[in-house]
């Protein structure tokens, strides 16, 4: 489990321990989990690991397997918020976000897959967002990373299904996780041009922390339930706002297709005369 010391990660840690599992918590600052690890010395193994240090991913997984024998579930949860118009967001900001939300996930997933294939079971849980299926002004960079994660994970799911490995993409709406806290958000420098579109998103992120309707503990318990159900879906929007938004987005996509369907279909080579 990455990003296990706060938000969804901490909620997943509690839910998994409650379910009787042993949790390996990968965090950048292990001291943030010392008190919890002391409560569950046989159930919580805290590992210092920055997921953007992708060259270490394999050695971290190898060490975990050496101590515990196997990995049954990988939860890729580490993340942060970024707000900025597409034109405002710098290359460095965009690459940094991809390193955290995409390349770090890829490295850890690749590291655990050989053993999951060999043991013929396992699950990869990808913490995405409803922003992994749609985007909004100011979230172009954030959503780009989540779109990439979801596309990669959808192909992965087809590849590993024959080996008994499930892939679950979790798409939360607004949950009270601290994702909007100052330490977990970044903003691109404003041009001023986009105040009318991105300005509302900046204000929402700046002032919206602590008021979100979603309960992370309930989401974590739901994910544990889904993983044990024997019918794991590829995507799981969670929260009434996420479910409504994804369904509305799908309706909008269908409307776009319907509006141009005939012309779009009529693009094949004409038959030879």
Order of alpha helices (4+ residues) and beta strands (2+ residues): alpha-beta-alpha-beta-alpha-beta-beta-alpha-alpha-beta-alpha-beta-beta-alpha-alpha-beta-alpha
